């Protein structure tokens, strides 16, 4: 689930808790403040986008994905 970091500030607490569960995968602490929820969600969302971008850039240019394309592969074993 992609999180719009700019929209976190206007999101309600229930929506923030839903984002937490989908992004982190476990329930948040019971008494976490709204501002801390926003900070953690923004940081975690940015980290995930950065990891995705780094993985993409680490691939050889010939292997980078084009939306909707399939990746060819080579078989080095015996047939």
N, C-alpha and C positions, 0 to 999 in steps of 0.2 A: 504494500500500500504506500503510495507516494504521499508525502505530507507537504502541504504548502506552508512553508515556514512563516510567510507574511500573514497568513490567516490564523496562526496559532493565537495571536494576541486577542482576537475577537471571538475565538471559539469558547463555548461554554465548558464547564468542568466535566460534564458527562461526555462530551465530544473528545476532550483531552484524554480522559480515561480510556475511551475506546481506541484512540490513536496509540496510547501506551500499550494496551493489550495486543494490538495488531503488530506493532513495531518491535516491542521488547519480548513479547510472548508469555509473560507472567503478569499477574495482577500487581499494580503499584502498591507501595506502602499505604496503609490506611489514612494516615494523617499528613500526607505530603501536601505542601502548599501549591496553589495554582501557579505561582510564578516559577517554582522549582520544576513543576511538570513541564511548563513551556520551555524552560532552559534545556532540560534533558532531552525533550523531543526534538528541539531544534538542533542540538548537537548531534544526536544519534542519526537524524535524517541527513545532516550534512556529511557525517562520516560514511554512511552507506553510499551516498551519491559519489563521494570521493573514491571509495574503494572500487565501485563499478567503473568509474572513469580510468582509474589506474590499471585495472585489469584489461580494459579495452586498449589502452595505450601500450601495455606491455606485450600485446600480441603482435606478431609480425604483420606488416601492412597487408599482406596477401590473405591473412586469416581474419581480418576485421569484418565484423558483420555488417551486412547491408540489410535494412529492414525488409523482411519478407523473403530473404534469400536463404538457401540451405548451404551448409558448410560441406565442401568436398573433403574427402579424407583419402589417405593412401594406406594400403594394406601391405605391411612388410613381411607378413608371415607366408607360409606356403599355402597354396589353394587346395 
